[in-house]
Amino acid sequence: MLIKAQVEAAFSSPRLVAYFLFGTATLLILSDLVGKRTRQVEEMTWWDALWIGLFQAISVFPGISRSGATITGG
């Protein structure tokens, strides 16, 4: 509800959608290059779950993939 106006404005701007698509691709590339750590599910903390959830929350903007945001956050 705090960013409702910004989200609605983003849906009316094709240029902004393109930027978000590019941003998603950039984040996925960076997470692949930097995030080579492996952990087991049992080692996951509440902070990790919150972090992934915050990345999922930004996917309300058009052009940001929810699965891409989850992969990046993880």
Secondary structure, DSSP 8 states (H G I E B T S, - for coil): -TTHHHHHHHHT-HHHHHHHHHHHHHHHHHHHHH------GGG--HHHHHHHHHHHHGGGSTT--HHHHHHHH-
